[in-house]
Amino acid sequence: MFENQPKGLFALALANTGERFGYYTMLAVFALFLRANYGLDAGWAGEIYSDFLMLVYFLPIVGGWLADKFGFGKMVTIGILIMFAGYLLLSIPLGGDTFALVVMLAALVLIGFGTGLFKGNLQVMVGDLYNDPKYANKRDAGFSLFYMAINIGALFAPTAAVRIMEWSQQNLGTSVNDSYHFAFAIACASLILSIAIYYIFRGTFRHVEGGNGKADKTQAASNEPELTKEETAQRVVALCLVFAVVIFFWMAFHQNGLSLTYFADEFTAKSATGADTMPFDVINLVMIIFIVYAGFSLFQSKTPKGKGISAAIILVALGILGYKYTQATGEVAISAPIFQQFNPFYVVALTPVSMAIFSSLASKGKEPTPPRKIAYGMLVAASAFIVMMLASQGLMTPNEQKAAGDAATFVSPYWLIGTYLILTFGELLLSPMGISFVSKVAPPKLKGLMMGGWFVSTAIGNKLVGVGGYLWGDINLTVVWGVFIAVCVVAALFMFAMMKRLEKVC
């Protein structure tokens, strides 16, 4: 899985891991922070949340355009510095008045613009590592590994946010509202780590950073075949069709930070006891990840020493899990943001499984094309919200639940844990494959712009995330989840209808 990949992949992936850790630490508590600190209702909090996500994913098209002119490496560095300024502003507790709200919005603009310079251009650099013919057939696997690294950062983010808030409240006497700013400060520290990794290992990927002027662009393009105007148009049209479809995936998927977080906060059991506490300890999740990867290594290792090390890791991880199980007594509080650790956990744990499945299919000539994987991903996402529809049977509307007091009804946390599992299957089919598809199909001279186009579609989808906030109130929950089921199914059907045109450029 990790063999025969370009060295630059691991350096770029680790740099991205640091940045994503900070971003997801902030995002884990952001929607709740907006309601608690500024007294916003679900709709307005959802509007700001979705607008921020839209900025984060729209501005990479600006970053891509600038990178096509001035180089990818420069934009990545500038982006980290701008993001740092934004997170620094967020980490300052200013209260909940109008001035504080304006400063917060300014911080979001800085984070959005900085991410626009950083995120897309880093991924273009990853794609360009595979222009070397000896790595060409490793592109999809490389992006799966890169995507896994992103989620390693995201896995620890919710726990970091919850723990730093609890620590500040218990040891510094901060209010709940002020404790949110400690979570935002973690993002500042993570960016320092990210930029350090980038420059320490820069030598492994400097050749794909790009530079100034047309000469560099011509040199980069010379490594790839020239396209006719007709071929260029076909590729751009195919990419635009994919962009149109993924809008609706992100509209549904990023409910994890909005309506699904509201559901966790308002309708899900507030505590767990005994073995039910195990999934909420990130150490247990890490042990499961060790077991999965060591298990693959055990069967794939070619030496007795390698097999022995893998077996030892499995035994140690099982031992730790066994010990943790014996200590799982009493009651543990469940905080709504902690549910956001399950998606990245599943991504990291399931990536080798996904890669093994597709590698086996590829060896038999039966691996689905990236567009087909994207269409399947939409259908899988729809099924996740079917689970939420089942979980919501017999529940009150959010406003009725809020007014019910002691008569409020709460459901098992396993409904959300299962929903995140299914959503992750959809994500693994769509997101890394989509990014790989863009890097492969985009015309050489438009790579930055086309990767920016991928993020614009994600931005529009994230703007539509706010729909979940406006539906949250007097509408029955089965109707809320039904909206997301419908948009995913319709998008999948459209994708299948366009499949011949899409597969033509693969």
C-alpha positions in Angstrom: 0.0 0.0 0.0 2.8 2.4 0.9 5.3 0.9 -1.5 6.5 2.6 -4.7 4.9 5.9 -3.9 6.9 9.1 -4.6 8.6 10.4 -1.4 7.0 13.8 -1.8 3.6 12.3 -1.2 4.3 11.6 2.5 5.7 15.1 3.1 2.8 16.8 1.5 0.3 14.5 3.3 1.9 15.2 6.7 1.9 19.0 6.1 -1.8 18.7 5.2 -2.5 16.6 8.3 -1.3 19.4 10.6 -3.5 22.0 8.8 -6.5 19.7 8.8 -6.1 18.9 12.5 -6.5 22.6 13.3 -9.3 23.1 10.9 -11.4 20.3 12.2 -10.7 21.1 15.8 -12.3 24.5 15.1 -15.1 23.0 13.0 -16.1 20.4 15.6 -17.4 23.1 17.9 -18.1 26.0 15.6 -21.8 25.6 15.0 -22.4 25.2 18.7 -20.2 28.2 19.4 -22.3 30.4 17.2 -25.5 29.5 19.0 -24.0 29.7 22.5 -21.8 32.8 22.2 -24.0 35.0 20.0 -27.4 33.6 20.9 -28.2 32.8 17.2 -31.0 30.4 16.3 -30.4 27.3 14.3 -31.1 29.0 10.9 -28.7 31.9 11.4 -26.0 29.7 12.9 -26.4 27.4 9.9 -26.2 30.3 7.5 -22.9 31.5 8.9 -21.6 27.9 9.1 -22.5 27.2 5.5 -21.2 30.6 4.3 -17.8 29.9 5.9 -17.6 26.4 4.3 -18.5 28.0 1.0 -15.6 30.4 1.3 -13.2 27.6 2.3 -14.1 25.7 -0.8 -14.8 28.5 -3.3 -11.6 30.5 -2.9 -9.3 27.6 -4.1 -10.3 28.7 -7.6 -8.7 32.1 -6.9 -5.7 30.2 -5.4 -5.5 28.0 -8.4 -5.5 31.0 -10.8 -2.8 32.7 -8.8 -0.8 29.5 -8.6 -0.9 29.1 -12.4 0.8 32.5 -12.6 3.2 32.5 -9.6 3.7 28.9 -8.6 2.0 26.4 -6.3 4.6 26.5 -3.5 4.4 30.2 -3.0 0.6 30.2 -2.6 0.8 27.3 -0.1 3.2 29.2 2.1 1.2 32.5 1.9 -2.0 30.6 2.6 -0.7 29.1 5.8 0.3 32.6 7.1 -3.1 34.1 6.3 -4.9 31.1 7.9 -2.7 31.6 11.0 -3.9 35.2 11.3 -7.5 34.2 11.1 -7.3 31.5 13.7 -5.4 33.9 16.0 -8.3 36.3 15.8 -10.8 33.5 16.6 -8.7 32.5 19.6 -9.2 35.8 21.4 -12.3 35.9 23.7 -14.1 39.1 22.9 -17.5 38.3 24.2 -20.7 38.1 22.3 -21.5 41.7 21.2 -21.5 43.2 17.7 -17.8 44.0 17.7 -17.0 40.4 18.6 -19.3 39.2 15.9 -17.6 41.4 13.3 -14.1 40.3 14.4 -15.2 36.7 14.1 -16.6 37.2 10.6 -13.3 38.9 9.6 -11.4 35.9 11.0 -13.5 33.5 8.9 -12.7 35.5 5.7 -9.0 35.2 6.5 -9.2 31.5 7.2 -11.3 31.0 4.0 -8.8 32.9 1.8 -5.8 31.3 3.4 -7.3 27.8 2.8 -8.1 28.8 -0.8 -4.4 29.4 -1.4 -3.3 26.3 0.5 -5.7 23.4 0.0 -6.2 23.1 -3.8 -2.6 24.0 -4.7 -1.2 21.4 -2.3 -3.4 18.8 -4.0 -2.3 19.9 -7.5 1.3 19.3 -6.3 0.3 15.8 -5.1 -1.2 15.1 -8.5 1.9 16.4 -10.4 4.1 13.9 -8.5 2.4 11.2 -10.6 3.2 12.8 -14.0 6.4 10.7 -13.8 5.6 7.6 -15.8 7.0 5.2 -13.1 4.3 6.5 -10.7 1.4 6.9 -13.2 -0.4 3.7 -12.1 -0.2 4.7 -8.5 -2.2 7.9 -8.7 -5.5 6.6 -7.3 -3.8 4.8 -4.5 -1.7 7.9 -3.8 -4.7 10.1 -3.4 -6.3 7.5 -1.1 -3.3 7.7 1.1 -3.2 11.5 1.0 -6.9 11.5 1.9 -6.3 9.1 4.8 -3.6 11.5 6.1 -6.1 14.3 6.1 -8.4 12.3 8.2 -5.7 11.3 10.7 -5.7 15.0 11.7 -9.4 15.1 11.7 -9.7 12.0 13.9 -8.0 13.6 16.9 -9.6 17.0 16.4 -13.0 16.5 18.2 -11.3 15.0 21.3 -8.8 17.8 21.3 -11.6 20.4 21.1 -13.6 18.8 23.9 -10.7 18.2 26.2 -9.1 21.6 25.9 -12.5 23.2 26.6 -13.0 21.0 29.7 -9.5 21.8 30.9 -9.9 25.5 30.6 -13.3 25.4 32.4 -11.9 23.2 35.3 -8.5 24.7 35.7 -8.8 28.3 34.6 -12.4 28.9 35.6 -13.4 30.1 32.1 -17.0 30.1 31.1 -18.3 27.7 28.5 -18.4 30.5 25.9 -14.8 31.5 26.6 -13.6 28.0 26.5 -14.4 27.7 22.8 -11.5 30.0 22.1 -9.0 27.5 23.5 -10.2 25.1 20.8 -9.6 27.7 18.2 -6.1 28.4 19.6 -5.1 24.7 18.8 -5.5 25.5 15.1 -2.8 28.2 15.4 -0.3 25.7 16.9 -1.2 23.1 14.3 -0.3 25.5 11.5 3.1 26.1 12.9 3.6 22.3 12.8 2.3 22.2 9.2 4.6 24.8 7.8 7.6 23.2 9.7 6.9 19.9 8.0 6.5 21.5 4.6 9.9 23.2 4.7 11.9 20.5 6.4 10.9 18.0 3.7 10.6 20.4 0.8 13.4 18.8 -1.1 11.2 15.7 -1.9 8.6 17.8 -3.8 10.3 21.0 -4.8 10.1 20.0 -8.5 6.3 20.3 -8.5 6.1 23.6 -6.7 6.1 25.6 -9.9 7.5 29.1 -10.3 7.1 32.4 -12.1 6.2 33.1 -15.6 5.2 31.2 -18.8 8.5 29.3 -19.0 7.7 27.3 -15.9 4.2 26.5 -17.1 5.5 25.5 -20.5 8.0 23.2 -18.8 5.4 21.6 -16.6 3.0 21.1 -19.6 5.8 19.6 -21.7 5.8 16.5 -19.6 2.2 15.7 -20.7 0.8 15.1 -24.1 -0.5 18.1 -26.1 -4.3 18.2 -26.4 -6.3 19.5 -29.3 -8.9 22.2 -28.7 -11.6 19.5 -29.1 -10.0 17.2 -26.5 -9.5 20.1 -24.1 -13.2 21.0 -24.5 -14.3 17.4 -23.9 -12.2 17.2 -20.7 -13.5 20.5 -19.4 -17.1 19.6 -20.1 -16.6 16.2 -18.4 -15.1 17.9 -15.3 -18.0 20.4 -15.2 -20.5 17.5 -15.2 -18.7 15.9 -12.3 -18.6 19.3 -10.5 -22.3 19.7 -10.9 -23.0 16.3 -9.2 -20.7 16.6 -6.3 -22.4 19.8 -5.2 -25.2 17.6 -3.8 -22.9 15.1 -2.1 -21.3 17.9 -0.1 -24.7 19.5 0.7 -25.6 16.2 2.3 -22.3 15.0 3.7 -21.4 18.2 5.6 -24.6 18.0 7.6 -22.2 16.2 9.9 -21.2 19.6 11.3 -24.8 21.1 11.3 -28.0 19.1 11.4 -26.3 15.9 12.4 -24.5 17.8 15.2 -27.9 19.4 16.2 -29.3 15.9 16.3 -26.4 14.7 18.5 -26.9 17.7 20.8 -30.7 17.6 21.1 -31.9 14.0 20.4 -29.0 11.7 21.3 -28.4 10.2 24.8 -26.1 12.4 26.9 -24.2 9.7 28.5 -23.0 6.1 28.1 -22.1 3.3 30.6 -19.9 0.2 30.5 -18.9 -1.1 27.1 -20.9 1.6 25.4 -18.3 4.1 26.5 -15.6 2.4 24.4 -16.4 4.1 21.0 -16.0 7.6 22.6 -12.4 7.1 23.7 -10.2 8.0 20.7 -7.4 5.7 22.1 -9.7 2.8 21.5 -10.3 3.9 17.9 -6.5 4.3 17.3 -6.0 0.7 18.6 -8.5 -0.6 16.1 -6.7 1.3 13.3 -3.4 -0.3 14.4 -5.0 -3.8 14.3 -6.4 -3.1 10.7 -3.0 -1.9 9.3 -1.0 -4.5 11.2 -3.4 -7.2 9.9 -2.8 -6.1 6.3 1.0 -6.0 7.0 0.8 -9.5 8.5 -0.5 -11.0 5.3 1.5 -8.8 2.9 4.9 -8.9 4.6 7.5 -11.0 2.8 9.8 -11.6 5.7 9.4 -13.5 9.0 10.6 -10.4 10.9 7.9 -8.2 9.3 5.2 -10.7 10.1 6.5 -11.0 13.7 6.4 -7.2 14.2 2.9 -7.0 12.7 1.7 -9.8 15.0 3.2 -8.1 18.0 1.4 -4.9 17.2 -1.9 -6.7 16.9 -1.4 -8.4 20.3 -0.4 -5.2 22.0 -3.4 -3.3 20.5 -5.8 -6.1 21.6 -4.2 -6.1 25.0 -4.8 -2.3 25.4 -8.4 -2.7 24.2 -8.9 -5.5 26.7 -7.6 -3.5 29.5 -9.7 -0.5 28.5 -12.7 -2.7 28.5 -12.1 -3.9 32.1 -11.9 -0.2 33.1 -15.1 0.8 31.3 -17.2 1.2 34.4 -19.4 4.0 35.5 -21.0 6.7 33.4 -19.3 8.9 30.8 -20.8 12.1 29.4 -21.2 12.3 25.6 -20.6 15.7 24.1 -22.1 16.4 20.7 -18.8 17.4 19.0 -17.3 14.0 19.8 -19.4 12.3 17.2 -17.4 14.0 14.5 -14.4 11.8 15.3 -16.2 8.8 13.7 -16.0 9.9 10.1 -12.2 10.4 10.1 -11.8 7.2 12.1 -13.7 5.2 9.5 -11.7 6.9 6.7 -8.4 5.9 8.2 -9.5 2.4 9.1 -11.3 1.7 5.9 -8.8 3.2 3.4 -6.6 0.0 3.2 -9.8 -2.1 2.9 -11.0 0.1 0.1 -7.6 0.0 -1.7 -7.5 -3.8 -1.4 -10.9 -4.2 -2.9 -10.2 -1.9 -5.8 -6.8 -3.4 -6.3 -8.4 -6.8 -6.5 -11.0 -5.6 -9.0 -8.3 -3.9 -11.1 -6.3 -7.1 -11.3 -9.4 -8.7 -12.8 -10.1 -5.8 -15.1 -13.3 -5.0 -13.2 -12.5 -1.8 -11.3 -15.2 0.9 -11.8 -14.0 4.1 -13.4 -13.8 7.2 -11.2 -17.1 8.6 -12.5 -18.9 5.4 -11.8 -17.4 5.3 -8.2 -18.7 8.9 -7.7 -22.2 7.8 -8.8 -22.2 4.8 -6.4 -21.0 7.2 -3.7 -24.1 9.3 -4.1 -26.3 6.3 -3.6 -24.4 5.2 -0.5 -24.8 8.7 0.9 -28.6 8.5 0.4 -28.7 5.3 2.3 -27.0 7.0 5.3 -29.9 9.4 5.6 -32.3 6.5 5.4 -30.7 5.3 8.6 -31.4 8.7 10.1 -34.9 8.5 9.0 -35.3 5.2 10.8 -33.7 6.7 13.9 -36.1 9.6 13.9 -39.3 7.5 13.9 -41.6 8.7 16.6 -39.5 11.7 17.6 -40.8 15.2 18.1 -39.8 18.1 15.9 -36.7 20.0 17.3 -38.9 22.8 18.6 -41.2 20.4 20.3 -38.2 18.5 21.8 -36.8 21.8 23.2 -40.1 22.6 24.8 -40.7 19.1 26.2 -38.3 19.4 29.1 -38.2 16.2 31.1 -40.6 14.6 28.6 -38.0 14.8 25.8 -37.0 11.6 24.0 -33.4 10.6 23.3 -32.1 7.8 21.1 -29.0 5.6 21.1 -25.8 7.1 19.9 -25.3 4.1 17.7 -27.7 5.5 15.2 -25.3 8.4 14.5 -22.2 6.1 14.7 -23.8 3.9 12.0 -24.8 6.9 9.9 -21.2 8.1 9.9 -20.0 4.7 8.8 -22.3 4.7 5.8 -21.5 8.3 4.9 -17.8 7.4 5.0 -18.2 4.6 2.5 -19.8 7.2 0.2 -17.0 9.6 0.9 -14.3 7.1 0.0 -16.0 6.4 -3.3 -16.4 10.0 -4.2 -13.9 12.4 -2.6 -10.4 10.9 -3.2 -11.5 9.5 -6.5 -12.9 12.8 -7.6 -9.7 14.7 -6.8 -7.7 12.0 -8.6 -10.0 12.3 -11.6 -9.5 16.1 -11.7 -5.7 15.8 -11.5 -5.7 13.2 -14.3 -8.2 14.7 -16.7 -7.6 18.4 -16.3 -5.8 19.9 -19.4 -2.1 20.5 -18.4 -2.3 24.3 -18.6 -5.6 24.5 -16.6 -4.8 22.2 -13.7 -4.8 24.9 -11.1 -8.0 26.3 -12.4 -9.8 22.9 -12.8 -8.8 21.9 -9.2 -10.2 25.2 -8.2 -13.4 24.2 -10.1 -13.6 21.1 -7.9 -13.5 23.3 -4.9 -16.1 25.7 -6.3 -18.6 22.8 -6.7 -17.8 21.8 -3.1 -18.3 25.5 -2.1 -21.8 25.6 -3.6 -22.6 22.3 -1.9 -21.4 23.7 1.4 -23.5 26.8 0.9 -26.5 24.5 0.5 -25.5 22.9 3.8 -27.4 25.8 5.4 -30.6 24.2 4.2 -30.3 21.8 7.1 -30.3 24.7 9.6 -33.5 26.3 8.1 -35.3 22.9 8.1 -34.4 22.5 11.8 -37.3 23.7 13.8 -41.0 22.8 13.2 -40.5 20.3 10.4 -40.7 16.6 11.1 -37.2 15.0 11.2 -38.1 12.3 8.6 -38.9 15.1 6.2 -35.5 16.8 7.0 -33.6 13.6 6.2 -35.8 12.9 3.2 -34.6 16.1 1.5 -31.0 14.8 1.6 -32.0 11.4 0.4 -33.8 12.9 -2.6 -31.0 15.2 -3.7 -28.4 12.3 -3.5 -30.6 9.9 -5.5 -31.3 12.5 -8.2 -27.6 13.4 -8.5 -26.7 9.7 -8.9 -29.3 9.2 -11.6 -27.9 12.2 -13.5 -24.4 10.8 -13.2 -25.4 7.5 -14.6 -27.2 9.2 -17.5 -23.9 11.1 -18.4 -21.7 8.1 -17.8 -20.6 7.4 -21.4 -19.5 11.0 -21.9 -17.6 10.9 -18.6 -15.9 7.6 -19.1 -14.7 8.7 -22.6 -12.1 11.0 -21.1 -10.9 8.5 -18.4 
